[in-house]
């Protein structure tokens, strides 16, 4: 039995990129996507590739896939897009259980060592084995966990909080891998949706098997869903349901907050973490982050955005009764559904006014602010014929730092727009996210340091209108504010954030 990824199992990119290892900087904020697949017998690396490819929008800095037969792990990972990392190797990855990860780190973590999945072996009274882990989310007690593990002699290879979880799991003394995970996660605080492959050896009957495990933290900050592939008892796990479609799987259900699902030869088993917490799934997944063709916790993302747009139109009408706009123009892509909703509610015609270069990635997915600034113009070009002399309602999903909006307003003015009324389908972002969405440190958030009136002047609009928090919550079926995390709009966090507060 070989419960470890040997050097030769790791892809060629390891050698070339390992030069980039950096000294640790203790700051973790990541946007990521995870995918997992289990089959009783056939190789599944290609299914994992397809699923992960559909999650590329969740992270464009690095990608990795780990495939196992329960005895060996074949791990391929590297910096860049899926198509950069898996140019040739996917078909040769062997094994009937796989997990994958796409990652975008925002700070201090751009190194090969931080690319996931990550791997560690463990011992147990019945045999031992190994675990590969892929994590979406961000922990709020990572520093403390890391210090405790280092005091126990743990040597870390990366700066990521995910490695602490992996170490906690493999060092835990519980007899089964399921118990190790449940017990070790009791000390972990914050956001984690995990996909794991566990290779489990049983010395008594000399067998080994690969299990696919999915875990969602007790608040359910990040999404995670379960799908079925055909009738062969094959299952997949994914950050978003759009990845199930891409992998040819049928949606079964969302993994519940606090739930762990285990797929193995025994079928699907469900366990619950001992820690209980109020549900707090991230509303920003609906506003911006998730793909519109995904359904999260029973609500389709496009529908949610459409409803935000309708609500925004109602609120705009009350706030600005004197404005008679000619066109509703979205900032593509994430403003489109809200603009369609706004147009339907207000009767103002929908028009394309900004054309996106589809080969430029998300503006935000570039860690440095100066690079981010210069890419706005490369990414979006005005459609002058639809803008000239028109009074435009410009719809975007959010204003974070204000860089994008200021540039867009400038573009629209140069293209001849007569008036620009910007309507934003979320409330002002006044507080950072500590649970895995990059919404910056507080002083960089324009709404944390400026009033709406000041923002309107800074970005150069004729008027600026934000969706109210109440309107947002109604749009996502959470009128009482009991199910979602909306802390970036008011700073009341569902967990203690003392350790991470910026
Ligand atoms: P800015 O106000 O210049 O910081 O950027 C706002 C733009 O970035 C909006 O058009 C959003 O669509 C997009 N955006 C908002 N939040 C995020 C995020 N967490 N990650 C990536 N892009 C984002």
Boltz pocket constraint, residues with backbone or C-beta under 6 A from the ligand:
constraints:
  - pocket:
      binder: B
      contacts: [[A, 288], [A, 331], [A, 334], [A, 362], [A, 363], [A, 364], [A, 365], [A, 396], [A, 397], [A, 398], [A, 399], [A, 400], [A, 401], [A, 402], [A, 403], [A, 404], [A, 405], [A, 437], [A, 438], [A, 439]]
      max_distance: 6.0
